[in-house]
C-alpha cells in the first residue's frame, strides 16, 4: 500500500496564507498549494524501474494518470511549493521558489526508503512570477529522458517516473523573439530524496531570518546528513565541506559525459549533489569548451561547458555566505572553498585517466596532466564529436601506421575530408604518447579497452535526437520515446541495430532550434 509521510511539511513552517496568489512569502519554507486540474491527463511515458523503486504498478493505472496529471491526490499527500531564492546569471534575484513545480509528498517505499514526488508543470503557485506554472511537452519530455539517461550513465541525478499529457495547449515563445504559439501541455513527475537547493538557504539569510535559516539547515542535516552529527557550528562546517565535495564530484561527472546544464543558477544547485532542473541543457557534440546550450546565456557564456567547475565554486561561495550566520568563522569557510579547487583538479585527473584508459600512479601525474591538456587541444584542432572520439579511442592499436592509428577516430570528425595533414600528424603523435604511457601500466589491451568503454558512453541523449522524438510524440507516436528510453538504459553497451541513437549530429540540425540551442521557455 502506498504511504506518504512528509518530513519537510511536518518539520518546517508553512506559509500562513492559503491563497494561491503571486506574492512575497516570508518566514516560511513552503506554501501549501494544489495542482490546477487539466482536461484529459494521458500517460505518454512511464518508467517501470522507478515505479518499482517506489512500490507503484509496473504499468500506469487511470488513478495514477489522474494523480500525476494534477487532478487528484492520495491519502497522506500534502501538496506544496517550496520557498527559496537564488543568484541568476551572477545576480541576486531575491525570492524565486517553485513557480512551475508542486511536490505531492514524500512517499515511503516498501523498503522504507523515502522519495519526494514532484510535478513539474501542474499550474500556478505563489512563486510563479507572472507565469502560468504550466510546462510544454517539449521541455517535459527532455527532462524525463535526460534524468533517466543520467542515472544510467552513473551521474548523480533526480529521476523521473512519468510524462503525462494534459490535453490542453500552452502558449510559449520558444526563442523569445515575439513568435509565441500554442504547444501541447505536459507534466513530468520528478523523483528525488530531496529537491533542497543552495537557494533554499540563501533566501532566509538574505532576509536576516536566522531562525528560519537554522531550522532549514538543522532539518537538512538531521534528515539527509545524520552521520555529520548533531547540529552545531562545527557540524554546519562539516555540512558545507560535504556539499562542496559532492559538488566537485558532480562537476567532473558532467565533464566526463559531455553534459552542459545551461542554467547553473544557485537555485538550480542541489544540496545533495544531484543534477536538478533540466531546462535548456545540452550535450557536447563538436567539442567546444565555450559552448552553451542556452540562448539566454549567449552574451557572456557564463554556463558554458568549460566554465561549469568554476561556476560551481562561485555558487558554493554564495552558499558559504548564506551559512556564515550559523558558522561565524570566515577563514574556515574560505579554507573549504580553497579545497574545492584541489578536489576538482584531483577529480578531473581521475576522470580523464579513466576516459584515456590509464591507471592512477603518482609518478605519472605530470605526464598524465600533459596528456589530458594535449587531448583537449587535439579535440579543438578540428570539429570533433566528444562522445564518439572517446568511445572509438578504445579501438586504437599500437600495431599500426600513423594513418591506421588515426583511422578509427575518423568517425568522430564532422568533416573528415577537410582535416588537414598537420592535424592528423599531431593526433597520431599524441596517440603514440598515450599508448606508450598506457603500456607502462602493464594492463592487457582488452582489459584497458573494456575499462574505457565502461567510462565512455556510446549512447547519450543528443539534442537533435530529443527534438526528433519530441516531434513524433507530439503527433501521438509514442514508440520512439519508449525505444529511446530502453536504449539509454545501457549507454555503455554496443546495441546491434540501434546505431541511429548513437550517430553524431547531422548537418541539418546544426542551427535548428531545439536541436542546437534552447531558451528557458518551457
C-alpha positions in Angstrom: 0.0 0.0 0.0 1.3 3.4 -0.9 2.1 5.5 2.1 3.0 9.2 2.4 4.7 10.9 5.4 6.3 14.2 4.5 9.0 15.2 7.0 9.6 18.6 5.3 5.9 19.5 5.9 5.9 18.2 9.4 9.2 19.8 10.5 9.2 23.3 8.9 7.0 26.3 9.0 4.3 26.8 6.4 3.1 29.9 4.6 0.4 31.4 6.8 -1.7 32.4 3.8 -3.6 29.7 1.9 -4.2 31.9 -1.1 -2.7 30.8 -4.4 -1.7 34.4 -5.4 1.7 35.5 -6.6 3.4 37.3 -3.7 6.4 37.5 -1.3 6.3 34.8 1.3 8.2 35.4 4.5 9.0 33.2 7.5 8.0 30.0 5.7 9.7 27.1 4.0 6.8 26.3 1.7 3.2 27.2 0.7 0.5 24.6 0.5 -1.0 24.7 -2.9 -3.0 22.2 -5.0 -2.2 21.5 -8.7 -4.6 23.1 -11.3 -6.7 20.4 -12.9 -6.3 19.5 -16.6 -9.0 18.3 -19.1 -7.5 15.0 -20.2 -4.4 13.5 -18.5 -2.8 10.8 -20.5 0.3 8.9 -19.6 2.7 9.3 -22.5 5.7 7.6 -20.8 6.1 5.5 -17.7 9.4 4.4 -16.2 8.9 0.9 -14.7 12.2 0.8 -12.8 11.3 4.0 -10.9 7.8 2.7 -10.3 9.2 -0.5 -8.8 11.5 1.5 -6.6 8.5 3.4 -5.3 6.3 0.4 -4.9 3.9 1.5 -7.7 2.3 -0.5 -10.5 4.6 -1.7 -13.4 2.2 0.0 -15.8 0.2 3.2 -15.2 -3.3 3.0 -14.0 -6.0 5.5 -14.6 -5.8 6.5 -10.9 -2.1 7.4 -11.2 -2.8 9.2 -14.5 -5.2 11.4 -12.6 -2.8 12.0 -9.7 0.2 12.7 -11.8 -1.9 14.9 -14.1 -2.7 17.0 -11.1 -6.4 16.1 -10.9 -6.4 14.1 -7.7 -4.4 13.4 -4.6 -3.9 10.3 -2.4 -4.3 10.0 1.3 -1.3 11.5 3.1 -0.3 13.8 0.3 0.1 17.5 1.3 0.9 19.3 -2.0 3.2 22.3 -1.6 5.6 24.6 -3.5 8.9 25.3 -1.8 10.1 28.8 -1.0 13.7 29.7 -1.9 15.8 32.4 -3.6 18.9 32.4 -5.8 21.5 34.1 -7.8 20.6 34.0 -11.5 23.4 34.7 -14.1 25.6 36.1 -11.2 23.0 38.5 -9.8 20.8 38.1 -6.7 17.2 37.6 -7.8 15.5 37.5 -4.4 12.6 35.2 -3.9 12.2 32.6 -6.6 10.5 29.4 -5.3 8.7 26.6 -7.1 6.9 28.6 -9.7 6.4 25.6 -12.0 6.6 22.7 -9.6 4.5 21.3 -6.8 5.6 18.5 -4.5 2.8 16.0 -3.9 4.5 14.5 -0.9 7.2 12.2 0.5 6.5 8.6 -0.5 7.6 5.8 1.8 8.6 2.9 -0.4 8.2 -0.8 0.5 11.9 -0.9 1.6 11.2 2.2 3.8 13.3 4.4 1.6 11.7 7.9 1.2 11.3 9.7 -2.1 9.9 13.1 -2.8 7.4 13.1 -5.7 7.2 16.4 -7.5 5.1 17.5 -10.5 6.7 20.0 -12.9 4.1 21.9 -14.9 1.0 21.5 -12.7 -0.1 25.1 -12.6 0.4 28.4 -10.8 1.9 28.7 -7.3 2.6 31.8 -5.2 6.1 31.8 -6.7 5.1 31.7 -10.4 6.3 35.3 -11.0 3.8 36.4 -13.8 3.9 32.9 -15.4 1.2 30.2 -15.6 3.1 27.4 -13.9 2.5 25.1 -16.8 5.1 23.2 -18.9 5.0 22.0 -22.5 5.7 18.6 -24.0 8.9 19.7 -25.5 10.7 20.5 -22.2 8.9 17.9 -20.2 10.0 15.0 -22.5 13.5 16.3 -22.4 13.6 16.3 -18.6 12.2 12.8 -18.3 14.6 11.3 -20.9 17.7 13.2 -19.6 17.2 12.5 -15.9 16.8 8.8 -16.7 19.8 8.8 -19.1 22.0 10.5 -16.4 21.0 7.8 -13.9 22.1 5.0 -16.2 25.3 6.9 -17.1 26.1 6.9 -13.4 25.8 10.6 -12.9 24.1 11.8 -9.6 20.7 13.0 -10.6 17.0 13.3 -9.8 14.9 10.7 -11.6 11.6 10.7 -13.5 8.5 8.5 -13.1 6.1 9.6 -15.8 5.3 12.0 -18.5 1.6 13.0 -18.7 0.0 14.9 -21.5 -2.6 17.3 -20.2 -4.9 17.5 -23.1 -4.6 21.3 -23.4 -2.2 23.7 -25.2 0.2 26.1 -23.5 1.4 29.2 -25.3 5.2 29.7 -25.4 7.7 31.9 -27.2 10.4 29.3 -28.0 13.2 31.7 -28.8 11.9 34.8 -27.1 11.6 36.5 -30.5 7.9 37.5 -30.3 6.6 34.4 -32.1 4.6 32.8 -29.4 2.5 29.9 -30.3 0.4 27.1 -28.7 2.2 23.8 -27.8 0.9 20.6 -26.2 1.0 20.8 -22.5 2.6 18.1 -20.3 3.6 17.3 -16.7 6.7 15.5 -15.6 6.8 13.6 -12.3 10.3 14.1 -10.8 11.6 11.9 -8.0 14.5 12.6 -5.6 15.5 12.2 -2.0 15.1 15.9 -1.8 14.9 19.0 -4.0 16.6 21.2 -1.5 18.9 23.6 -3.2 21.5 26.3 -2.4 18.9 29.0 -2.8 16.8 27.3 0.0 19.3 28.8 2.5 20.2 31.9 0.6 16.7 33.4 0.9 16.3 33.4 4.7 19.9 34.5 5.1 19.3 37.5 2.7 16.3 38.5 4.9 18.3 38.1 8.1 15.8 35.4 9.2 18.4 33.4 11.1 15.8 31.4 13.0 14.3 30.0 9.7 17.8 29.5 8.3 18.8 27.5 11.3 15.6 25.4 11.2 16.2 24.6 7.5 19.9 23.7 8.0 19.1 21.6 11.1 16.4 19.8 9.2 18.7 19.1 6.3 21.5 17.7 8.5 19.3 15.5 10.7 17.3 14.2 7.7 19.9 13.9 4.9 23.3 14.1 6.6 22.8 12.4 10.0 26.3 11.0 10.0 27.7 14.5 10.4 26.5 14.7 14.0 24.0 16.8 15.9 23.6 20.4 14.6 26.3 22.8 15.9 28.6 25.3 14.3 31.2 22.6 13.8 28.6 20.3 12.2 27.4 23.2 10.0 31.0 23.5 8.7 31.2 19.7 8.1 28.0 20.0 6.2 29.4 22.7 3.9 32.5 20.5 3.4 30.4 17.6 2.3 28.3 19.7 -0.1 31.5 21.1 -1.5 32.9 17.6 -2.1 29.7 16.3 -3.7 29.6 19.4 -6.0 33.1 18.8 -7.1 32.3 15.2 -8.0 29.2 16.2 -9.8 31.0 18.7 -12.0 33.5 16.1 -13.1 30.8 13.6 -13.8 29.2 16.2 -16.1 32.5 16.8 -17.8 33.0 13.0 -18.2 29.9 12.5 -20.2 29.8 15.9 -22.0 26.7 17.3 -20.3 26.1 21.1 -20.1 23.4 22.2 -17.6 22.8 25.6 -19.2 21.3 27.3 -16.1 23.7 26.8 -13.2 22.0 29.4 -11.1 22.2 28.8 -7.3 18.5 27.9 -7.2 19.4 25.0 -9.6 22.2 23.6 -7.5 21.2 20.6 -5.3 22.3 20.5 -1.7 22.6 16.7 -2.2 25.0 17.0 -5.1 22.4 15.9 -7.7 21.7 17.2 -11.2 18.4 19.0 -10.9 16.1 21.2 -13.0 16.7 20.0 -16.6 15.9 23.2 -18.5 17.9 24.3 -21.6 20.6 21.6 -21.1 22.7 20.2 -23.9 25.2 17.5 -24.8 28.6 18.4 -26.4 28.6 17.3 -29.9 31.5 19.1 -31.6 34.0 19.6 -28.7 34.0 23.3 -27.7 34.7 24.4 -24.1 32.8 27.7 -24.8 29.6 26.1 -26.0 26.4 26.8 -24.1 23.0 25.3 -25.0 21.1 28.3 -23.5 20.3 31.2 -25.8 19.8 33.4 -22.7 23.4 32.6 -21.7 24.9 33.6 -25.1 26.2 37.1 -24.3 28.6 36.0 -21.6 28.5 32.2 -21.9 28.7 32.1 -18.2 27.4 28.5 -18.1 29.5 27.1 -21.0 30.9 23.6 -20.7 34.4 24.7 -19.7 33.1 27.1 -17.1 31.0 24.7 -15.1 33.6 23.8 -12.5 34.5 27.4 -11.7 30.8 28.5 -11.7 30.1 25.7 -9.2 32.8 27.2 -6.9 31.2 30.7 -7.2 27.9 29.1 -6.3 29.5 27.5 -3.3 30.7 30.9 -2.2 27.1 32.1 -2.3 26.1 29.1 -0.1 29.0 29.9 2.3 27.8 33.4 2.7 24.3 32.1 3.5 25.7 29.7 6.1 28.0 32.2 7.7 25.5 33.4 10.4 25.4 29.8 11.7 29.2 29.1 11.5 30.7 32.5 12.2 34.1 31.6 11.0 35.1 33.3 7.8 38.5 31.7 7.5 37.2 28.2 8.0 34.7 28.7 5.2 37.4 30.2 2.9 39.5 27.1 3.6 36.8 24.8 2.4 36.3 26.9 -0.7 40.0 26.7 -1.4 39.8 22.9 -1.0 37.2 22.8 -3.8 39.9 23.7 -6.4 42.1 20.9 -5.2 39.1 18.5 -5.1 38.0 19.4 -8.6 41.6 19.1 -10.0 42.0 15.7 -8.4 38.6 14.5 -9.7 39.4 15.8 -13.2 42.7 13.9 -13.3 41.0 10.7 -12.1 38.1 11.1 -14.5 40.4 11.8 -17.5 42.6 8.8 -16.6 39.5 6.6 -16.8 38.5 8.1 -20.1 42.0 7.7 -21.6 42.4 4.2 -20.1 45.2 5.0 -17.7 45.7 3.6 -14.2 46.4 6.0 -11.4 50.1 6.4 -10.4 51.5 9.3 -8.6 54.8 9.2 -10.5 52.8 9.7 -13.8 50.8 12.7 -12.5 52.7 15.3 -14.5 52.7 13.2 -17.7 49.1 12.4 -17.4 48.1 16.0 -16.9 50.0 16.9 -20.0 48.3 14.2 -22.0 44.9 15.5 -20.7 45.8 19.1 -21.7 47.0 18.0 -25.1 43.9 15.8 -25.6 41.7 18.9 -25.3 44.0 20.8 -27.7 43.6 17.9 -30.2 39.9 17.9 -29.9 39.6 21.6 -30.8 42.0 21.4 -33.7 39.1 20.3 -35.9 35.4 19.8 -35.1 35.4 16.5 -33.2 32.4 14.7 -31.7 33.2 14.4 -27.9 31.2 11.2 -27.3 32.4 9.3 -30.4 36.1 10.4 -30.0 36.4 8.8 -26.6 34.4 5.8 -27.5 36.5 5.0 -30.5 39.7 5.7 -28.6 39.4 2.2 -27.1 39.9 0.7 -30.5 43.2 2.4 -31.3 46.1 -0.1 -31.5 49.8 0.3 -31.3 50.5 -2.1 -34.2 49.6 0.4 -36.9 51.0 3.1 -39.2 50.1 6.7 -38.5 47.2 6.5 -40.9 45.9 3.3 -39.4 46.4 4.7 -35.9 44.1 7.6 -36.6 41.6 5.8 -38.8 39.3 4.5 -36.0 38.7 8.2 -34.9 37.7 9.5 -38.3 34.0 8.8 -37.4 34.3 11.4 -34.8 35.3 14.2 -37.2 32.4 16.3 -38.5 34.2 16.9 -41.8 36.8 14.2 -42.1 37.8 15.0 -45.7 38.7 18.5 -44.6 41.0 17.5 -41.7 44.5 18.8 -42.5 47.6 16.7 -42.6 49.1 18.7 -39.7 46.1 17.9 -37.6 46.4 14.2 -38.4 50.1 14.1 -37.7 49.6 15.9 -34.4 46.8 13.4 -33.4 49.0 10.4 -34.4 51.9 11.8 -32.3 49.6 12.3 -29.3 48.1 8.8 -29.7 51.6 7.2 -29.6 52.4 9.1 -26.4 49.1 7.9 -24.9 49.7 4.3 -25.9 53.2 4.3 -24.6 52.0 5.7 -21.3 49.3 3.0 -21.1 51.8 0.3 -21.8 53.6 1.2 -18.6 50.5 0.2 -16.6 51.1 -3.4 -17.7 47.4 -4.0 -18.4 46.2 -6.2 -21.2 44.8 -4.1 -24.2 41.5 -6.0 -23.9 41.1 -5.1 -20.2 42.0 -1.5 -20.9 39.5 -1.2 -23.7 36.8 -2.8 -21.6 37.5 -0.3 -18.8 37.4 2.6 -21.2 34.1 1.5 -22.7 32.7 1.3 -19.2 33.6 5.0 -18.7 33.0 6.5 -22.2 29.3 6.1 -23.2 28.2 5.4 -26.7 24.6 6.5 -26.3 23.7 9.9 -24.8 20.5 12.0 -25.3 21.8 14.2 -28.1 19.9 17.4 -28.7 18.8 16.6 -32.3 17.5 13.2 -31.2 15.5 14.8 -28.5 13.9 17.1 -31.0 13.1 14.2 -33.3 11.4 12.3 -30.5 9.5 15.3 -29.3 8.0 15.8 -32.8 7.0 12.2 -33.0 5.4 12.2 -29.5 3.5 15.4 -30.3 1.9 13.5 -33.2 0.8 10.7 -31.0 3.7 8.3 -31.9 4.9 7.0 -28.5 7.0 4.1 -29.6 10.0 6.3 -30.4 10.4 7.7 -26.9 9.9 4.3 -25.4 12.6 2.8 -27.6 15.0 5.7 -26.8 14.5 5.2 -23.1 15.3 1.5 -23.5 18.5 2.2 -25.4 19.6 4.8 -22.8 19.3 2.2 -20.1 22.5 0.6 -21.4 24.6 3.6 -22.6 27.9 1.8 -22.4 26.9 -1.4 -24.3 27.1 -1.9 -28.1 23.5 -2.5 -29.1 23.1 -4.0 -32.6 20.5 -2.3 -34.7 20.5 0.8 -32.5 23.1 2.8 -34.3 20.7 5.7 -35.2 20.7 6.6 -31.5 24.5 6.9 -31.4 25.0 8.9 -34.7 26.7 12.3 -34.5 24.7 15.4 -35.2 23.6 15.7 -38.9 24.3 19.0 -40.7 20.6 19.9 -40.9 20.5 20.0 -37.1 23.4 22.4 -36.6 21.3 25.6 -36.2 17.8 24.2 -35.9 16.0 25.5 -32.7 15.8 22.7 -30.2 18.5 20.6 -32.0 21.3 23.1 -31.3 20.3 25.6 -28.7 17.3 26.3 -26.5 15.9 29.1 -24.4 14.4 28.9 -20.8 10.9 28.9 -22.4 9.1 25.8 -21.3 
